[in-house]
Structures are given as C-alpha cells and as structure tokens.
Amino acid sequence: MLSLTALPSPTARTRTGLLLACAAALLTAGTLHPAPAAAATPSTGTSSHVTAAVLDLDGAGRTPVVHGEDAAYDTASIVKVDILATLLLQAQDAGRQLTAAERGHAEPMIQRSDNAAADALWREIGQSDGLAAANKRLGLTSTTGGPGSRWGLTRTTASDQIRLLRAVFDSGTTAGATPLNAQSRAYIGTLMGQVVPEQSWGVSAADGSGSAKALKNGWLQRTTSGLWDVNSVGQVTVKGHRYLVVVLSNGSASMSEGVSLVEETARQAVA
C-alpha cells in the first residue's frame, strides 16, 4: 500500500481541472455510477489501495510480476481498450474491416476517452455478454463486465489487464496465442499512442521522462464516499526494454492524489 499527498504544480492543477471536468461529465451522463455497497470504498477513512503488475517484454522471463494484492478493482475508462479489442475480434470473426462509423467511435473513445463513443460501442459489442465472450478468448479470467450500460463498473484485476495488454503488444507471443490479428493489434496500439496530452499521465511516468504514451487511463469519483478510483495501463520503454505496466487503485482522497499514487507506483514497479 502506498499513500502519497502532494501539492500540484500549476501544470498539474490545469491537468487536474480538465480531469475533474471529465469526471463530472461521466457522472452527469449517467455512464458511471456508484458500485453496490459491497464494492464501494467505505466512507470512513481515506486509505488508498493499489496493485501493480509489470511484464518485461524484452527480458528473459515471461511471467508478470504483481506488486500488492491481485484484487478486483473497478475499471472506469481503462475498459475502453477491452471494448475496442472485443469490437475488432467480432469484426475479424465476420471477415470484415471496421466501418467508418465504428472507427468514428473507436478513435475518440481511446484518444480522448469519449464516453458517448464508448456507450455506442458497448451496445454494439453486446455489453457485458459480448465482452465476456471476447475475454474468454483473450485469456482474461477475472474480469466481469459492468451491469447494463455501466461499462465503467466492469471489475478487473492487474493480472487480467496484463493479459489484455499482452494480446495487443507482445510481439514475442507465439503464433495463435492471441486471437487478435496483426492489423487489429496495430490499430489498438496506435490509438493508445495517440492519447491527448492532458490524459498522458499514469504509467508513462515509469520511463523517467513521461514521453511514452501507449496507454489508457481511467478515473472515477465515487458518489457514496467522495473517494477516487484512478487506473492506468499501457506499454513504456525504460533503458531499452519494453514493459507492460498496469496500476489499479482506489480510495484516493482527490484526483491529484490518485494520479500521484499511480505514477509513483508505476515508477517503483518498473524500477
């Protein structure tokens, strides 16, 4: 467990303001809702919980290292990578490319974390049932789609998110180990590399410069407690090695605290 509190710089204050506006839009639109009482962070106490998982794609070992308890967390917007992977897998099965309309949703969904686009694609893939069918093929074992239209309340573990990232980025994967073809994998990776600057925080901090941006972040303030879920997943390059990095957290007292927690955890996990 890590607990970090820092006063944001003017740049961080600007970034936090943008993220708060996005989070407010999520709640206003009704896309993300508080989890059931059993899953919500208790309102008494503000202790953060965090889990990280790391896989060195260029190292000798092929087993991810998990730091912390590999418990389930709400995804918030990191599930958008899974939604896109599901959409592409369904298109592959049908022997077709994505339509212009599908691309028109997929690209802002990943690049800008557009929620209306995610709503549309969540419906198209068949919501949680479609996600579950794709995840079974992708090797995810501990991810459960959110109820109804609430894709942001999908539950996942750090290990499962490494499995998903591996299906996208692991060029060393043996043939047939991932159902996503090379074109689908390249499309997801390209979009994750084009995330807008104000959303490029998170696991990118692990490379020491913050320049790596093959990532997707998620953030959500719980209405039951006022505490924050903040997550980040992606690929970074450190000292010539490509790493898949996942950091999932909940219970932060503020958005800026959650971002600091995720970034410091990512740095320590890779180091």
KOLLUM-82225 format. One line per 10 residues: number of its first residue (from 0); their letters; for each residue z, y negated, x of C-alpha. Coordinates in steps of 0.05 Angstrom, whole numbers, plus 32768, in hexadecimal, padded with zeros to 4 digits. Each point is the difference from the previous one (the first is absolute). Layout:
REM KOLLUM-82225
NUM> A> Z:Y:X  ...
***
This chain:
REM KOLLUM-82225
0> MLSLTALPSP> 8000:8000:8000  7FEF:7FBB:8019  8016:7FBD:7FE4  7FDF:7FC1:8019  8008:7FB9:7FE8  7FD9:7FC7:801F  7FEF:7FB8:7FEE  7FB4:7FFE:7FF6  7FD6:7FD1:8029  7FD4:7FCD:7FDC
10> TARTRTGLLL> 7FC7:8032:8006  802C:8038:7FE4  8017:7FD1:7FC8  7FB8:7FF4:7FEC  7FF0:804B:8003  803F:8010:7FD8  7FED:7FCD:7FCB  7FBC:8020:7FF8  801F:8045:7FFA  8033:7FE8:7FCE
20> ACAAALLTAG> 7FC8:7FE3:7FD6  7FDC:8043:8002  803F:8025:7FED  800C:7FD0:7FC6  7FB9:800E:7FE9  800D:804B:8002  803C:7FFA:7FD3  7FE0:7FCE:7FD1  7FC3:802D:7FF8  802D:803B:7FF0
30> TLHPAPAAAA> 7FDF:802B:8034  8041:800E:8025  803F:800C:7FDA  8047:8013:8013  800A:804A:800D  802D:8029:7FD3  804A:7FF7:800E  8003:803F:802B  7FCA:7FE5:802F  8016:7FB7:8002
40> TPSTGTSSHV> 8027:7FE4:803A  8048:7FF3:7FE9  8010:7FB7:7FF4  8042:8006:8025  7FF3:7FF6:804A  7FC2:7FEC:8025  7FFB:8037:8034  7FB8:800D:8014  7FE4:8046:8008  7FC3:800E:802B
50> TAAVLDLDGA> 7FD7:803C:8017  7FC9:8000:8034  7FCD:8035:8014  7FD3:7FFD:803D  7FC6:802B:8019  7FE0:7FF4:8044  7FB7:8012:7FF3  7FF1:7FFF:804B  803E:8026:8017  8009:8049:8011
60> GRTPVVHGED> 8029:8010:7FC2  7FE3:8000:7FBA  8042:7FFE:7FDA  8019:7FBE:7FE1  8044:7FE7:8014  802B:7FE9:7FC5  8038:7FCD:800B  8035:8000:7FCA  8005:8029:7FC1  7FBC:8015:7FE5
70> AAYDTASIVK> 8014:7FEB:7FBA  7FD3:7FE9:7FC7  7FF3:7FB5:7FF8  7FD9:7FD8:7FCD  7FBC:7FF0:801D  7FF1:7FBC:7FE2  7FBA:7FED:8019  7FF9:8032:8039  7FEA:8031:7FC9  7FBE:7FDA:7FFE
80> VDILATLLLQ> 7FE9:8027:803D  800D:8040:7FDA  7FDC:7FE6:7FC2  7FC3:7FF0:802A  8002:8044:8022  8003:8021:7FBB  7FC5:7FD6:7FE6  7FD6:8012:803D  8011:804A:7FFB  7FEC:8000:7FB6
90> AQDAGRQLTA> 7FBE:7FDD:8012  7FF3:8034:8037  800C:8038:7FCE  7FCD:7FE1:7FD2  7FCE:7FFA:8039  7FFA:7FB4:7FFB  8011:7FBF:8023  8030:7FCD:7FE3  7FE1:7FD2:7FCD  7FFC:7FB5:800B
100> AERGHAEPMI> 8037:7FF7:7FCD  802D:8032:8023  7FF5:7FDE:8043  800E:7FBE:7FDD  8045:801B:7FEF  800E:8029:803F  7FF4:7FC8:8032  802F:7FCB:7FE3  8032:8036:7FF0  8008:8010:804A
110> QRSDNAAADA> 7FED:7FBE:8021  8029:7FD2:7FD2  802C:8033:7FDD  7FE1:7FEB:7FBE  8027:801F:7FC7  7FCD:7FF9:7FC9  7FCF:8026:802B  8035:8036:800B  800C:8003:7FB5  7FB6:800E:7FF4
120> LWREIGQSDG> 7FFA:8036:8035  8042:8020:7FEC  7FE4:800A:7FBA  7FBD:8018:801C  801F:8037:802C  8029:801A:7FC6  8042:7FDE:8012  8037:802E:801C  7FDB:8041:7FED  7FC3:7FEC:8028
130> LAAANKRLGL> 802B:7FEA:803A  8026:8042:8000  7FC0:8029:8000  7FE5:7FDA:803C  8042:8000:8025  8003:804C:7FFB  7FBE:8004:8025  8015:7FCA:8032  803E:8028:8012  8035:7FD2:7FE2
140> TSTTGGPGSR> 803B:8027:7FE6  8035:7FCC:7FED  7FDB:7FC9:7FDB  8006:7FF5:7FB5  7FD4:7FCE:7FDB  8021:7FC9:7FD9  8007:8008:7FB5  7FC8:7FE6:7FD4  7FE1:7FC1:801C  8039:7FF5:8033
150> WGLTRTTASD> 7FDC:8015:803F  8031:7FD7:802A  8038:8030:7FED  7FDE:803A:8021  8034:8024:802B  7FF0:8017:8046  801E:8014:8043  7FF0:7FE9:8046  7FE6:8045:8012  7FD0:7FFF:7FC5
160> QIRLLRAVFD> 7FE6:7FBC:8014  7FF2:801A:8046  7FD9:8039:7FE0  7FD6:7FCE:7FD9  7FF4:7FD4:803D  7FED:803D:8028  7FCB:8011:7FCC  7FE2:7FBC:800D  800A:7FF1:804A  800B:8042:8025
170> SGTTAGATPL> 7FBD:800C:8023  8020:803C:8022  800A:8023:7FBE  7FDC:8043:7FFF  7FC1:8004:7FD6  8011:800C:7FB7  804A:7FED:8007  7FF5:7FC2:7FD6  7FD4:7FFE:7FC2  7FEC:7FB8:800D
180> NAQSRAYIGT> 7FBC:7FFD:8022  7FF1:7FD3:803B  7FE2:7FC9:7FD4  803D:7FFE:7FD2  8030:7FFF:803A  7FDA:7FC7:8022  7FFF:7FD8:7FC0  804C:8004:7FF7  800C:7FF1:8049  7FD1:7FC4:7FFF
190> LMGQVVPEQS> 8022:7FE1:7FC3  8045:800A:801E  7FE6:7FDC:803D  7FEC:7FC4:7FD5  8043:7FF0:7FE0  8008:7FB5:7FF6  8029:7FDD:8036  803C:7FF1:7FD4  8008:804B:7FF3  7FF6:8018:8047
200> WGVSAADGSG> 804B:8007:800F  8023:8042:8003  7FED:803B:802D  7FD1:7FD2:8026  803F:7FE5:8023  8005:8042:8026  7FC6:7FEE:802E  8026:7FC5:801E  7FCC:7FCC:7FED  7FF9:8008:7FB5
210> SAKALKNGWL> 7FB5:8003:8008  7FF5:8046:7FE3  7FF1:7FFC:7FB6  7FEB:8045:7FE9  8038:8001:7FCD  8017:7FF9:7FB8  8042:7FE2:7FEB  8029:8003:7FC1  8039:7FD5:7FE6  8027:7FFD:7FBF
220> QRTTSGLWDV> 8040:7FDE:7FE9  8029:802B:7FD1  8013:7FDC:7FC0  803F:802C:7FF9  801E:7FEB:8042  7FD7:7FC7:801D  7FF7:8029:8040  7FBD:800D:8021  7FD6:803D:800F  7FD3:7FF1:803C
230> NSVGQVTVKG> 7FD0:8033:801E  7FC8:8001:8034  7FD0:8037:8016  7FC6:8001:8030  7FE3:800C:8045  8012:7FD8:803E  7FEC:8005:8049  8036:7FFB:8035  7FF2:8008:804B  7FBE:8023:7FF1
240> HRYLVVVLSN> 801D:8031:7FCE  7FF0:8000:7FB6  803D:8009:7FD5  8006:800D:7FB5  803F:7FDB:7FEA  8024:8000:7FBD  803E:7FD7:7FEF  801F:8006:7FBA  803D:7FD7:7FEC  802A:7FE9:7FC6
250> GSASMSEGVS> 803E:7FD7:7FF3  7FEE:7FC1:8028  8022:7FC1:7FE6  7FC0:7FD6:8008  7FB6:8008:800D  8006:7FE3:8046  8039:802F:8011  7FD6:803B:7FE8  7FC5:7FEB:802B  802D:7FF8:803D
260> LVEETARQAV> 801E:8044:7FF3  7FBC:8021:7FFB  7FE5:7FDE:803E  803C:800E:802C  8001:8049:7FE8  7FB6:8007:8010  800B:7FE5:8046  803A:802E:800E  7FDF:803D:7FE3  7FC2:7FF8:802B
270> A> 8028:7FEE:803E
***
